[in-house]
Amino acid sequence: MSGLRVIAGKARGRKLRPVPGEITRPITDRTKESLFNILGADIVGSSMLDLFAGTGAVGIEALSRGAVFVRFVDVHQPAVQTIRTNLDGTGLKQNSDVRKIDAFQLLDDPPDRAFQYIYIAPPQYKQLWKRAARKVDENPSWLTEDAWVIVQIHPVEYEPLVLKNLVEFDQRRYGSTLLVFFERT
């Protein structure tokens, strides 16, 4: 992979630093570009909750393309520091909130705002994506009426989920990455 970068928008072409060590698996440019082609102009004026944010690449791309607010959540200090560095380097810090907290702990709290998009990209092969999707489903106040929850996993991790407030409506596979899309019922 030829280094992380912002693909489009205000910060287009800006390089993003990787998180030191092996705790994250950054999204590929191809997957990120495909994701934002799907979201299209709807990202403009939206808000996103980027869970297990890692480098912050997805949320930063959203801000660069016109999202008005992104909250980045990661439990690992090196990831949190990397997100802050990447926000500084792209000039997108003013519309963001970076929190060092466990995603599940955050989702257990009463929401302080609703988001149009929640992006869930947890460490692989630990079934964390199902737990996170269920937590959002149990507390739909995190979501606006027309919200999407997007999960990034390895295809072998996928299994259908039975949820009360969310329904799966699409899947897209890019090599070893699967994006699963849910919307409010």
Sequence and secondary structure as in RCSB ss.txt:
>XXXX:A:sequence
MSGLRVIAGKARGRKLRPVPGEITRPITDRTKESLFNILGADIVGSSMLDLFAGTGAVGIEALSRGAVFVRFVDV
HQPAVQTIRTNLDGTGLKQNSDVRKIDAFQLLDDPPDRAFQYIYIAPPQYKQLWKRAARKVDENPSWLTEDAWVI
VQIHPVEYEPLVLKNLVEFDQRRYGSTLLVFFERT
>XXXX:A:secstr
   EE  SSTTTT EE   SSSS     HHHHHHHHHHHGGGGTT EEEEET TT HHHHHHHHTT SEEEEEES
 HHHHHHHHHHHHHHT GGGEEEEES HHHHHHS  SS EEEEEE   TTSSHHHHHHHHHHH GGGEEEEEEEE
EEE GGG      SSEEEEEEEEETTEEEEEEEE 
